[in-house]
Amino acid sequence: MFTSEKGVVEEWLSEFKTLPETSLPNYATNLKDKSSLVSSLYKVIQEPQRNS
């Protein structure tokens, strides 16, 4: 399950990196509507980091 949450977060980060700076406020405002992203972020942040 953790792998799918990590994928959601990675997809969001990729999308976020391509945004022009002028779009960031609008994008941030709409994050509250992305419940799967918010849930995934919490799970990824809380997961202990593993050394590879």
Buried (B, 14 or more C-beta within 10 A) or exposed (E): EEEEBBEBBEEBEEEEEEEEEEEEEEEEEEEEEEEEBEEBBEBBEEEEEEEE
